[in-house]
Amino acid sequence: MKCPVCDRNYNHTRALVLEEEVNKTAFHVTCENCKISTIVLVSSNNFGLVSLGILTDLDKNEAKRLYKNDAITSNQVIELHQFLKEFDGKVKEFI
């Protein structure tokens, strides 16, 4: 497997498995050359093997911690929108 950014081979021994089931695996890998991280999803079915790589700014510890978290709900998005719409402070106060 190669890095989608610099086309160098990944060091497979440094991949972190995030999820592993019978027909699918998800893992995080960082290119040793360009330092870009990717979350890779691999699944198999009757037609063969399918893989998808998603570039990420998460390091392996963040990916491990966040991978199985609940998805953000539409209500949470609306609540954040309302908060930001009414927020009249500085960004420093928000953080």
C-alpha positions in Angstrom: 0.0 0.0 0.0 1.3 3.5 -0.9 0.8 7.0 0.5 -1.8 8.8 -1.7 0.2 12.1 -1.3 3.8 11.1 -2.0 3.4 7.6 -3.5 5.9 6.0 -1.1 5.2 2.6 0.5 3.8 2.6 4.0 5.6 0.9 6.8 2.8 -1.7 7.6 4.3 -2.4 11.0 3.3 1.1 12.1 -0.4 0.8 11.2 -2.8 1.0 14.1 -5.9 -1.2 13.8 -9.0 0.8 14.8 -11.6 -1.8 14.1 -11.4 -5.4 13.0 -14.4 -7.6 12.1 -14.9 -10.7 9.9 -15.2 -8.8 6.6 -13.9 -5.4 7.4 -10.9 -3.6 8.9 -10.2 0.0 9.7 -6.7 1.3 10.5 -4.7 4.5 10.8 -1.3 4.9 9.2 1.1 7.8 8.9 3.6 8.1 6.0 7.1 8.1 7.3 8.2 10.3 4.3 5.6 13.1 4.1 4.0 12.6 7.6 0.4 12.6 6.2 -2.0 10.4 8.0 -4.7 8.3 6.5 -7.6 6.2 7.8 -8.0 3.2 5.6 -11.1 1.1 5.4 -10.8 -2.4 3.8 -13.7 -4.8 3.3 -14.2 -8.0 1.4 -17.3 -9.4 -0.2 -18.2 -11.9 -2.9 -16.8 -9.6 -5.5 -13.4 -9.1 -4.0 -11.5 -6.6 -1.8 -12.5 -2.9 -1.6 -10.4 -0.2 0.1 -10.9 3.5 0.8 -8.3 5.9 2.2 -9.3 9.1 3.9 -6.7 11.7 4.6 -6.8 13.0 8.2 -5.1 15.4 10.5 -5.7 13.0 13.5 -2.6 11.3 15.0 -3.0 7.7 15.9 -3.9 8.3 19.5 -6.7 10.8 18.5 -7.9 8.4 15.8 -8.1 5.5 18.4 -9.9 7.7 20.9 -12.4 9.2 18.4 -13.0 6.4 15.9 -15.9 4.6 17.7 -17.5 7.8 19.2 -21.1 8.5 18.5 -21.8 10.6 15.4 -22.8 14.2 15.8 -26.6 14.6 15.7 -28.5 17.1 13.7 -29.8 18.6 17.0 -26.2 19.2 18.1 -25.5 21.0 14.9 -28.5 23.2 15.3 -27.6 23.9 18.9 -24.1 25.0 17.9 -25.5 27.1 15.1 -27.8 28.9 17.6 -25.0 29.4 20.1 -22.6 30.9 17.5 -25.4 33.1 16.0 -26.0 34.6 19.5 -22.4 34.6 20.7 -21.0 38.1 21.1 -17.6 37.5 22.5 -14.1 36.9 21.4 -12.8 33.6 20.0 -10.5 33.3 23.0 -13.6 33.2 25.3 -15.3 30.6 23.1 -12.4 28.2 23.3 
